[in-house]
Amino acid sequence: MEHKCLNCGVASEEVILLSCEYKGELLYVCVKCLPVLIHGSH
């Protein structure tokens, strides 16, 4: 199964993805999108 960033859709074969669980669902986010999810886009 290929995992993709929930924000930008980049695959785990291309970048490092971090996993997290929300409401029982396993989600993935790349290190580039993590600050955007934490701080929001300006």
Secondary structure, DSSP 8 states (H G I E B T S, - for coil): ---B-TTT--BTTTS-EEEEEETTEEEEEETTTHHHHHH---
